[in-house]
């Protein structure tokens, strides 16, 4: 598949036809029960990086963004996904200890 604006070929892993199959292992990692903070950060980083790469390869190239703006958007995506995942994980562990019934649902 060739990008309509640039005329460059879109690498196979970053084509939309590969998006769902490529996300199977990523989603498995994101949903892994009892993951450590490092594991959670790794899978969140991988997910945000893959999504960014797919979006970049399929971008509207007729209106280019400066590299600094792309880098700040990428950093915001990775930082927010990691922060939310770690924060909600800590919150769920705290709530899960409140009562056995809540703990069963949260786990």
C-alpha positions as CSV (number, residue, x, y, z in Angstrom):
1,X,0.0,0.0,0.0
2,X,1.3,3.4,-1.0
3,X,0.6,6.6,1.0
4,X,-1.7,8.8,-1.0
5,X,0.1,12.1,-0.1
6,X,3.8,11.0,-0.1
7,X,3.8,8.2,-2.6
8,X,5.9,6.2,-0.1
9,X,5.0,2.6,0.7
10,X,3.4,2.2,4.2
11,X,5.3,-0.6,6.1
12,X,3.1,-3.7,6.6
13,X,3.0,-3.5,10.4
14,X,1.7,0.1,10.3
15,X,-1.1,-0.4,7.8
16,X,-4.6,-0.3,9.1
17,X,-5.1,-3.9,7.9
18,X,-2.5,-5.0,10.4
19,X,-3.8,-2.9,13.3
20,X,-6.2,-5.5,14.8
21,X,-3.8,-8.5,14.5
22,X,-0.9,-6.5,15.9
23,X,-3.0,-5.4,18.8
24,X,-3.8,-9.0,20.0
25,X,-0.4,-9.4,21.9
26,X,-0.5,-5.8,23.0
27,X,-4.0,-6.1,24.5
28,X,-3.0,-9.3,26.1
29,X,-0.1,-7.5,27.8
30,X,-2.3,-4.6,28.8
31,X,-4.9,-6.9,30.5
32,X,-2.4,-9.2,32.2
33,X,-3.6,-9.8,35.7
34,X,-1.3,-8.8,38.6
35,X,1.3,-7.1,36.4
36,X,4.1,-5.2,38.1
37,X,4.5,-1.4,37.7
38,X,7.4,-2.0,35.2
39,X,5.3,-4.5,33.2
40,X,2.4,-2.1,33.1
41,X,4.7,0.8,32.0
42,X,6.2,-1.4,29.3
43,X,2.9,-2.4,27.7
44,X,1.5,1.1,28.0
45,X,4.6,2.4,26.3
46,X,4.4,-0.2,23.5
47,X,0.7,0.5,22.9
48,X,1.2,4.3,22.7
49,X,4.3,3.8,20.5
50,X,2.5,1.4,18.1
51,X,-0.5,3.7,17.9
52,X,1.7,6.7,17.2
53,X,3.6,4.8,14.5
54,X,0.3,3.7,12.8
55,X,-1.0,7.3,13.0
56,X,2.2,8.8,11.7
57,X,2.5,6.3,8.8
58,X,-1.2,7.0,7.8
59,X,-1.1,10.8,8.5
60,X,-2.3,13.6,6.3
61,X,1.1,14.5,4.9
62,X,-0.2,17.6,3.1
63,X,0.0,19.5,6.4
64,X,3.2,18.5,8.1
65,X,3.8,19.0,11.8
66,X,7.2,20.1,13.2
67,X,9.2,17.3,14.8
68,X,9.1,19.1,18.2
69,X,5.3,19.0,18.1
70,X,5.3,15.3,17.2
71,X,7.7,14.6,20.0
72,X,5.7,16.5,22.6
73,X,2.5,14.7,21.5
74,X,4.2,11.3,21.7
75,X,5.6,12.2,25.2
76,X,2.1,13.3,26.3
77,X,0.5,10.1,25.0
78,X,3.1,7.8,26.7
79,X,3.1,9.8,29.9
80,X,-0.6,10.0,30.3
81,X,-1.2,6.4,29.5
82,X,1.5,5.2,32.0
83,X,0.3,7.7,34.7
84,X,-3.3,6.7,34.3
85,X,-2.6,3.0,34.3
86,X,-0.3,3.1,37.4
87,X,-2.6,5.5,39.2
88,X,-5.8,3.5,38.6
89,X,-3.9,0.3,39.4
90,X,-3.0,1.7,42.8
91,X,-6.5,2.9,43.3
92,X,-8.0,-0.5,42.5
93,X,-5.6,-2.2,45.0
94,X,-6.7,0.3,47.6
95,X,-10.4,-0.2,46.9
96,X,-10.0,-4.0,46.5
97,X,-8.8,-4.2,50.1
98,X,-11.9,-2.3,51.4
99,X,-14.1,-5.4,51.3
100,X,-13.9,-9.0,50.0
101,X,-16.8,-8.4,47.6
102,X,-15.2,-5.3,46.0
103,X,-11.9,-7.1,45.9
104,X,-13.4,-10.0,43.9
105,X,-14.9,-7.6,41.4
106,X,-11.7,-5.5,41.0
107,X,-9.4,-8.5,40.6
